[in-house]
Amino acid sequence: PPHKKNTVVLHLKIVRSIMFVIKKECSALQEMDPVELERGQQQSEADIAAGRPVLYIQTRSRWGELLTYLMAERFQVTVEHISDMTTHQQNSYRAGYNFVTAQYIDRTFGAGACQSVEDAVDWFRYYHYRLHFHPEENNPLRDF
């Protein structure tokens, strides 16, 4: 029924909004270490110049595998899987690094290129969520 679909979509939007707010609040609690932020930006620029762009992302799951594949296939970017057990300095370094890499992707492959991967991963996560919690529905990922 349409109302069930709308409820799930709303639920996913709320969860994603909550995660964004949590990340934003956590970031606000501790400012970035400017030395490490700059060091991450410089290293990203050097890696891009050497043809080895990387993104540091905390992801270990089926959607993480998809993200890794899409970044490599579309943009020749390696996704380095990181732990949630980290330091303030590591967070700052990776934030600076990822910022430069994301700018490079959009500059090289067109505005919104990074967003296109995020959208594909969101779609994948949504349908896997539906498959798990609503197996009775017709789902295009049933045999994936």
Secondary structure as the mmCIF struct_conf table of DSSP 4:
data_model
#
loop_
_struct_conf.conf_type_id
_struct_conf.id
_struct_conf.beg_label_comp_id
_struct_conf.beg_label_asym_id
_struct_conf.beg_label_seq_id
_struct_conf.end_label_comp_id
_struct_conf.end_label_asym_id
_struct_conf.end_label_seq_id
HELX_RH_AL_P HELX_RH_AL_P1 PRO A 2 LEU A 29
BEND BEND1 GLN A 30 GLN A 30
HELX_RH_AL_P HELX_RH_AL_P2 PRO A 34 ALA A 49
TURN_TY1_P TURN_TY1_P1 ALA A 50 GLY A 51
STRN STRN1 VAL A 54 ILE A 57
BEND BEND2 SER A 61 SER A 61
HELX_RH_AL_P HELX_RH_AL_P3 ARG A 62 PHE A 75
STRN STRN2 THR A 78 HIS A 81
BEND BEND3 ASP A 84 ASP A 84
HELX_RH_AL_P HELX_RH_AL_P4 HIS A 88 PHE A 109
TURN_TY1_P TURN_TY1_P2 ALA A 111 GLY A 112
HELX_RH_AL_P HELX_RH_AL_P5 ALA A 113 PHE A 133
TURN_TY1_P TURN_TY1_P3 PRO A 135 GLU A 136
BEND BEND4 GLU A 137 GLU A 137
TURN_TY1_P TURN_TY1_P4 PRO A 140 ASP A 143
#
